[in-house]
Amino acid sequence: MRIPSVAKLLNLGLLWLLAGTAYAQQSSLVTVPNSEHQVIQSKVAGHPYDVYVHFPAGYATSGKKYPVLYVVDGDNDFSPTLEYLGLLMAEYHIPEPLVVAIGDGGLIGTPGNQRNRDFTPTAMADRPGSGGAPAFLGFIEQELMPFVEKKYKADPAQRTLYGYSMGGLFGTYVLFQKPTLFQNILIGSPALGYDNGKIFDIENAYHAKHTDLPVHVFVEVGELETPGQKDPYQKLVQLLQARHYQNLDLHTVVIEKVTHMTGKPVTMLKALGWAYTSPHVVF
């Protein structure tokens, strides 16, 4: 079993936008308190995945089950997730979830990272290995969730999924493939233009068979992002509003004065705050 390094765990909260070379120079091995690291070999996807799990305060002696927050891009976003949850617990007294962050072979931008494989719903010729979202979703549903709900005190009725950018594209794919798999789907600045907007064909196929979309959905884009990000976001929002899906709880937000990169930390804070306050606080 690979042990998570300083690069993967502690320094991420400060340097997660700088996915790269400085991390390779770190050699000390540490762990985040109240956390553990697993490597799960997926038979469905055919790949191993690093899984980082963080336990809520009092977990060891508690007899209750906990909501579970599944975070993709886990190599980058595990540590920031814990920081923002801590802020929200202090400010809004939200219930602390069990955090399950799924790694994708390394930090974003490093050679081993496989987000372009796992987060993309269709294959593109100029992106070798793309189109792995169906297999990645199969891993989460058929292997990871049963593992988590057997090994840990996890409440299957309170699952939340968070993803940003390509991870947001994957979240949107999940929305139109397995919406009931999660109570909340949190989608940050999704790359909906991927493969000429094929995600909209996936939504159209879903709509042809369903009149309901029973899930709480948060969708965000930054005010200063490119038209390639903002236009598909507006298309998705308008489409979801026009469909009048039954049981869809939709919250959309355009964050002022942020780009795709500078909007990421703000988005995570807002998305988690919206998901875990009851009733939802509009951030």
VEXLUM-571580 format. One line per 3 residues: for each residue x, y, z of N, C-alpha, C. Coordinates in steps of 0.05 Angstrom, whole numbers, plus 5000, padded with zeros to 4 digits. Atoms other than C-alpha are relative to their C-alpha. Layout:
<pts>
X Y Z X Y Z X Y Z  ...
</pts>
This chain:
<pts>
5017 4976 5000 5000 5000 5000 5018 5025 5000  4985 4975 5000 5028 5068 4981 4992 5018 5023  5005 4982 4978 5034 5116 5039 4998 5029 4989
5002 4972 5011 5010 5188 5024 5022 5017 5011  4978 4983 4993 5065 5239 5025 4991 5027 5009  5006 4972 4994 5069 5310 5050 4988 5013 4976
5010 4988 5024 5057 5329 4978 4970 4995 4996  5028 5007 5005 4991 5292 4975 4982 5009 5022  5019 4995 4978 4964 5311 5042 5003 5028 5013
4999 4975 4984 4990 5370 5083 5004 5024 4983  4994 4976 5016 5017 5418 5030 4978 5007 4981  5020 4995 5020 4956 5412 4986 4983 5024 5006
5017 4978 4993 4917 5463 5025 5012 5027 4992  4988 4975 5008 4968 5517 5007 5008 5001 4971  4988 5000 5027 4995 5494 4940 4985 4985 4979
5015 5018 5018 4940 5456 4905 4996 5012 4973  5002 4988 5027 4938 5506 4847 5026 4997 4985  4974 5002 5013 5011 5494 4833 5008 4971 4996
4996 5029 5002 5006 5421 4814 5026 4994 4986  4977 5006 5015 5076 5404 4800 5026 4995 5015  4972 5009 4995 5150 5403 4810 5008 5002 5029
4991 4997 4972 5158 5428 4881 4994 4976 5017  5007 5023 4984 5123 5367 4908 5019 4977 4997  4982 5022 5005 5172 5319 4877 5024 5001 5018
4977 4997 4984 5225 5347 4922 4995 4992 5030  5007 5008 4973 5188 5327 4986 5005 4970 5004  4994 5028 4996 5210 5262 5017 4989 4989 5026
5010 5009 4974 5181 5260 5088 4973 4987 4996  5025 5014 5002 5123 5212 5099 4984 5007 5025  5017 4993 4978 5066 5236 5143 4971 4992 4994
5029 5004 5004 4991 5227 5152 4985 5023 5012  5018 4980 4989 4934 5275 5164 4987 4987 5025  5013 5012 4976 4906 5265 5235 4971 4991 4994
5027 5011 5002 4842 5223 5240 4994 4992 4971  5004 5008 5027 4852 5199 5169 5015 4974 4993  4985 5024 5010 4874 5137 5131 5000 4999 4970
4996 5003 5029 4896 5118 5062 4996 4971 4992  5004 5027 5011 4872 5058 5022 5007 5000 4970  4998 5003 5028 4889 5032 4954 4981 4978 4992
5021 5019 5009 4830 4998 4919 5005 4993 4971  4998 5009 5027 4841 4957 4857 4973 4995 4989  5027 5002 5012 4779 4965 4814 4999 4978 4979
5005 5020 5021 4756 4904 4775 4983 5012 4978  5018 4988 5019 4703 4947 4741 5016 5018 4981  4985 4982 5017 4751 5001 4716 5027 4989 4991
4975 5012 5008 4813 4959 4714 5025 5016 5009  4978 4984 4991 4856 5009 4752 4999 5002 5031  5000 4995 4971 4878 5021 4824 4994 5029 5006
5006 4972 4992 4853 5083 4861 5009 5004 5029  4995 4991 4973 4881 5119 4921 4975 5011 5012  5023 4990 4986 4826 5133 4971 5008 5010 5027
4992 4987 4975 4836 5182 5028 4974 5004 5016  5024 4999 4982 4786 5177 5086 5007 5016 5024  4997 4984 4976 4778 5228 5141 4976 4995 5018
5021 5007 4981 4738 5211 5204 4991 5025 5015  5011 4977 4984 4692 5262 5239 5010 4998 5029  4993 4999 4971 4708 5283 5310 4981 4981 5015
5016 5018 4984 4684 5230 5359 4992 4975 4986  5008 5023 5016 4678 5177 5305 5004 4974 5014  4992 5026 4989 4713 5122 5343 4981 4990 5021
5018 5008 4977 4664 5122 5402 4971 5004 4994  5028 4994 5006 4601 5143 5366 4986 4975 4990  5016 5022 5010 4545 5094 5352 4983 5007 4976
5016 4991 5023 4515 5135 5295 5014 4997 4974  4989 5000 5026 4524 5134 5221 5003 5029 4990  4993 4973 5009 4552 5194 5184 4994 5004 4970
5001 4994 5028 4538 5229 5119 5027 4997 4987  4975 5005 5014 4591 5215 5067 5003 5020 4977  4993 4982 5022 4624 5267 5022 5021 4987 4983
4982 5011 5020 4656 5237 4960 5012 5023 4984  4986 4979 5014 4708 5283 4929 5018 4988 4978  4981 5008 5021 4740 5271 4861 5023 5019 4999
4975 4985 4999 4809 5299 4845 5011 4999 5029  4993 5002 4971 4825 5273 4915 5029 5005 5006  4972 4994 4995 4900 5279 4907 5005 5030 5006
4998 4972 4996 4891 5354 4903 4981 5010 5022  5021 4987 4985 4827 5367 4941 4993 4988 5027  5006 5012 4974 4829 5323 5003 5005 5021 5022
4994 4982 4979 4864 5374 5047 4983 5026 5000  5018 4977 5000 4825 5436 5023 4972 4993 5010  5027 5008 4991 4760 5398 5035 4998 5001 5031
5000 5001 4971 4779 5387 5108 5001 5029 5012  4998 4972 4990 4798 5461 5117 4973 5014 4998  5025 4986 5004 4732 5487 5088 4978 4989 5017
5020 5012 4982 4690 5438 5127 5004 5010 5028  4994 4989 4973 4725 5462 5190 4989 5028 5003  5010 4973 5000 4707 5534 5173 4969 5000 5003
5030 5002 5000 4634 5515 5160 4989 4989 5026  5009 5011 4974 4629 5475 5224 5002 5022 5021  4997 4978 4981 4655 5535 5263 4979 5022 4997
5018 4978 5006 4609 5585 5229 4970 4992 5001  5028 5008 5003 4545 5545 5215 4993 4975 5015  5005 5024 4984 4553 5484 5260 4988 4977 4983
5010 5022 5018 4542 5437 5201 5009 4973 5011  4991 5027 4992 4545 5362 5214 5025 4992 4985  4975 5008 5013 4615 5336 5200 4996 4974 4985
5002 5025 5015 4614 5284 5144 5025 4983 5001  4977 5017 5007 4659 5225 5132 5009 5008 4972  4989 4991 5026 4704 5249 5075 5014 4977 4987
4987 5021 5017 4723 5200 5020 5010 5013 4975  4989 4986 5023 4770 5232 4970 5014 4979 4982  4991 5020 5019 4786 5192 4907 5022 5012 4984
4977 4991 5016 4855 5201 4877 4999 4990 4972  5000 5007 5029 4869 5197 4803 5029 4997 4990  4973 5006 5010 4942 5176 4799 5020 5021 5005
4981 4979 4994 4974 5240 4824 4987 5027 4998  5010 4973 5000 4967 5315 4828 4993 5008 4971  5008 4989 5026 4933 5352 4771 5025 5012 4986
4978 4989 5015 4984 5367 4717 5025 4982 5000  4977 5018 4999 5032 5311 4735 4995 4976 4981  5004 5021 5021 5045 5253 4686 4981 4977 5008
5017 5023 4992 5008 5200 4727 4971 5007 5003  5028 4993 4996 4943 5239 4734 4983 4991 4977  5018 5013 5020 4885 5205 4698 4972 5013 5000
5026 4988 5000 4828 5255 4705 4988 5002 4972  5011 4999 5028 4822 5261 4629 4990 4973 4991  5011 5027 5005 4809 5186 4629 4974 4996 5015
5022 5008 4982 4761 5180 4688 4977 5019 5000  5022 4980 4998 4720 5244 4683 4986 5005 4974  5011 4994 5026 4704 5243 4609 4980 4979 4991
5020 5020 5006 4639 5210 4587 5002 4988 4972  4997 5011 5027 4659 5200 4514 5030 5001 4992  4972 5001 5009 4724 5182 4478 5004 5020 4978
4992 4982 5021 4759 5233 4435 5027 4991 4989  4976 5010 5013 4813 5215 4385 5025 5015 5008  4977 4984 4993 4859 5271 4406 5006 4999 5030
4995 5004 4971 4854 5250 4480 5002 4970 5005  4997 5029 4996 4882 5179 4485 4991 4992 5028  5010 5011 4974 4848 5139 4540 4975 5013 5011
5024 4985 4990 4789 5187 4547 4975 4982 4997  5025 5015 5001 4718 5163 4555 4996 4981 5023  5001 5019 4978 4727 5128 4622 4980 5006 5021
5019 4993 4979 4671 5162 4661 4981 4977 5006  5017 5023 4993 4624 5101 4655 5013 4980 5018  4986 5020 4983 4677 5055 4684 5006 5012 5028
4994 4987 4975 4696 5106 4738 4974 5001 5018  5025 5001 4985 4623 5113 4758 4993 4972 5009  5004 5027 4992 4618 5038 4759 5017 4992 5024
4983 5004 4977 4677 5035 4806 4988 5012 5026  5012 4986 4977 4644 5086 4853 4975 4985 5010  5025 5012 4992 4576 5053 4853 5003 4971 5009
5000 5029 4996 4594 4979 4851 5022 4991 5019  4978 5009 4984 4659 4977 4890 5006 5019 5023  4992 4982 4979 4676 5040 4929 4978 5004 5020
5022 4995 4981 4608 5054 4960 4995 4975 5017  5003 5023 4982 4598 4982 4984 5024 4997 5019  4977 5002 4982 4669 4983 5012 4997 5020 5023
5003 4979 4979 4657 5049 5049 4978 4993 5019  5023 5005 4983 4589 5028 5075 5002 4975 5016  4995 5024 4984 4614 4961 5100 5022 5006 5021
4977 4996 4982 4680 4985 5131 4996 5023 5020  5003 4976 4984 4658 5053 5159 4971 5004 5009  5026 4993 4990 4599 5083 5196 4987 5021 4981
5009 4983 5021 4570 5111 5132 4970 4997 4995  5029 5000 5005 4497 5131 5119 4995 5001 4970  5004 5000 5029 4478 5110 5048 4979 5019 4991
5021 4981 5008 4419 5158 5049 5011 5029 4999  4989 4973 4999 4466 5218 5058 5027 5001 4986  4975 4999 5016 4517 5216 5002 5001 5026 4985
4996 4975 5016 4545 5279 4969 5024 4996 4982  4978 5001 5020 4589 5284 4907 5009 5028 4994  4990 4974 5008 4635 5343 4894 5022 4997 4979
4979 5000 5021 4676 5357 4831 5002 5027 4987  4995 4973 5012 4707 5418 4798 5013 4996 4972  4989 4999 5027 4723 5432 4724 4995 4973 4986
5006 5027 5012 4733 5363 4692 4985 4983 5020  5015 5013 4980 4709 5336 4758 4971 5009 5001  5028 4990 5003 4647 5380 4748 4986 4988 4976
5011 5014 5023 4637 5349 4680 4991 4972 5009  5007 5026 4990 4638 5281 4714 4975 5001 5018  5024 4996 4983 4588 5306 4766 4975 5003 4983
5023 4996 5018 4542 5328 4710 4992 4974 4986  5005 5026 5012 4549 5260 4677 4985 4982 5020  5013 5015 4979 4530 5227 4743 4971 5009 5003
5027 4988 4997 4470 5274 4747 4980 4988 4980  5018 5010 5020 4441 5246 4683 5003 4969 4995  4998 5029 5001 4462 5173 4694 4990 4987 5025
5007 5013 4974 4452 5158 4768 4993 5022 5020  5006 4977 4982 4418 5219 4801 4993 4991 5028  5009 5008 4973 4391 5178 4859 5023 4987 5016
4977 5011 4986 4460 5153 4877 5009 5018 5023  4992 4980 4981 4472 5217 4915 4977 5018 5009  5019 4980 4991 4431 5264 4958 5006 5027 4989
4991 4974 5011 4472 5324 4934 5021 4995 4979  4979 4999 5020 4513 5334 4871 5009 5028 4997  4989 4973 5000 4559 5394 4874 5019 5003 4977
4987 4998 5025 4584 5417 4807 5013 5028 4997  4986 4975 5002 4638 5470 4803 5011 5004 4972  4989 4992 5026 4654 5505 4736 5004 4976 4981
4996 5025 5015 4641 5442 4695 5009 5005 4972  4989 4999 5028 4677 5430 4629 4980 4989 4981  5023 5010 5016 4611 5422 4592 5005 5001 4970
4994 4999 5028 4642 5440 4525 5015 4976 4989  4985 5023 5008 4680 5375 4524 4986 4984 4978  5010 5016 5022 4671 5336 4459 4975 5013 4987
5022 4985 5013 4627 5390 4428 4974 4999 5016  5024 4999 4983 4580 5389 4487 4984 4974 5000  5014 5025 5001 4563 5315 4485 4983 4995 5026
5015 5003 4975 4538 5321 4557 4970 5007 4996  5028 4992 5005 4475 5354 4529 4985 4978 4985  5013 5023 5012 4461 5293 4486 4993 4979 5022
5005 5018 4978 4467 5252 4550 4975 5009 5016  5023 4989 4986 4417 5298 4584 4975 4995 4983  5023 5004 5018 4370 5293 4524 4990 4971 5001
5007 5028 4998 4372 5217 4528 4987 4994 5027  5012 5003 4973 4356 5221 4603 4971 5011 4999  5026 4987 5000 4298 5268 4591 4979 4985 4984
5019 5016 5016 4268 5222 4539 4987 4978 5015  5011 5023 4984 4256 5170 4593 4991 5008 5028  5006 4992 4972 4247 5211 4657 4987 5027 5001
5012 4974 4995 4204 5267 4682 5010 5012 5027  4990 4990 4974 4238 5272 4750 5030 4998 5001  4971 4999 4995 4308 5287 4774 5004 5005 5030
5002 4997 4971 4306 5274 4849 5026 5003 5014  4974 4995 4988 4370 5306 4875 5003 5030 5005  4993 4972 4995 4397 5370 4905 5025 5006 4983
4978 4994 5019 4443 5403 4853 5010 5029 5004  4987 4974 4999 4492 5461 4861 5018 5002 4975  4984 4997 5024 4522 5488 4797 5012 5029 5000
4986 4974 4998 4573 5545 4793 5017 5006 4975  4980 4991 5019 4614 5586 4744 5010 5027 5009  4989 4974 4992 4660 5646 4753 4994 5022 4980
5008 4977 5016 4642 5714 4727 5022 5006 4979  4978 4993 5018 4711 5723 4694 5010 4976 4984  4992 5023 5016 4714 5655 4661 4996 5005 4970
5002 4997 5029 4719 5646 4586 4972 4993 4990  5026 5009 5011 4657 5640 4542 4998 4970 4997  5000 5029 5002 4677 5567 4533 4991 4987 5025
5010 5010 4975 4660 5557 4606 4972 5011 5006  5025 4987 4992 4604 5607 4616 4976 4993 4982  5023 5005 5019 4562 5594 4554 4987 4972 5005
5012 5026 4994 4553 5518 4567 4986 5000 5028  5013 4998 4974 4538 5534 4640 4972 5012 4998  5026 4987 5003 4482 5581 4620 4981 4982 4985
5017 5019 5014 4456 5529 4571 4990 4979 5018  5009 5021 4982 4454 5476 4625 4979 5011 5020  5019 4988 4981 4419 5522 4675 4973 5005 4986
5025 4995 5014 4367 5544 4624 4986 4975 4993  5012 5025 5007 4356 5473 4602 4987 4987 5024  5011 5012 4976 4345 5447 4673 4975 5015 5009
5023 4984 4992 4297 5504 4687 4976 4995 4981  5021 5004 5020 4258 5492 4622 4988 4972 5002  5010 5027 4999 4252 5417 4634 4979 4996 5021
5019 5003 4978 4213 5426 4698 5000 4972 5012  4997 5026 4988 4241 5362 4726 4987 5000 5028  5012 5003 4974 4201 5338 4786 5022 4993 5020
4983 5006 4977 4237 5336 4853 5029 5009 4997  4973 4989 5004 4298 5374 4827 5002 5025 5017  4994 4976 4984 4326 5423 4878 5026 5012 4989
4977 4988 5015 4372 5468 4836 5008 5027 5012  4989 4974 4992 4417 5523 4862 5023 5007 4981  4980 4992 5019 4459 5561 4811 5013 5026 5010
4986 4976 4991 4511 5615 4824 5022 5007 4981  4978 4988 5015 4557 5660 4784 5016 5016 5021  4983 4987 4980 4614 5680 4830 5014 5024 4988
4989 4975 5010 4635 5752 4820 5030 5001 5002  4972 4992 5000 4705 5773 4801 5020 4976 5004  4981 5023 4998 4736 5703 4797 5003 4987 4972
4994 5015 5024 4768 5664 4740 4996 4970 5006  5003 5028 4995 4768 5589 4732 5017 4990 5023  4981 5009 4979 4828 5581 4778 4994 5013 5026
5005 4986 4974 4814 5634 4830 4973 4994 5011  5027 5007 4990 4742 5612 4835 4998 4973 5014  5002 5027 4989 4759 5542 4857 4996 4999 5030
5004 5001 4971 4768 5553 4932 4974 5012 5009  5025 4988 4993 4708 5599 4935 4977 4981 4994  5021 5018 5008 4666 5548 4899 4997 4977 5020
5002 5022 4981 4683 5491 4946 4987 5009 5026  5012 4989 4975 4666 5534 5007 4970 5004 4997  5028 4994 5005 4600 5556 4977 4984 4974 4996
5014 5025 5006 4581 5487 4952 4996 4983 5025  5003 5016 4976 4595 5451 5017 4982 5013 5020  5018 4986 4982 4561 5505 5056 4971 4997 4993
5027 5003 5009 4499 5500 5014 4990 4972 5005  5009 5028 4997 4497 5424 5017 4995 4992 5029  5002 5010 4973 4506 5416 5092 4986 5018 5020
5018 4984 4982 4463 5472 5120 4971 4992 4994  5029 5008 5002 4390 5455 5133 4983 5019 5016  5003 4998 5029 4352 5491 5106 5025 5012 4987
4977 4991 5015 4402 5508 5052 5004 5030 5004  4993 4972 4999 4437 5574 5064 5010 5008 4972  4992 4991 5027 4445 5613 4999 5026 5016 5004
4974 4987 4998 4519 5631 4995 5005 5017 4976
</pts>
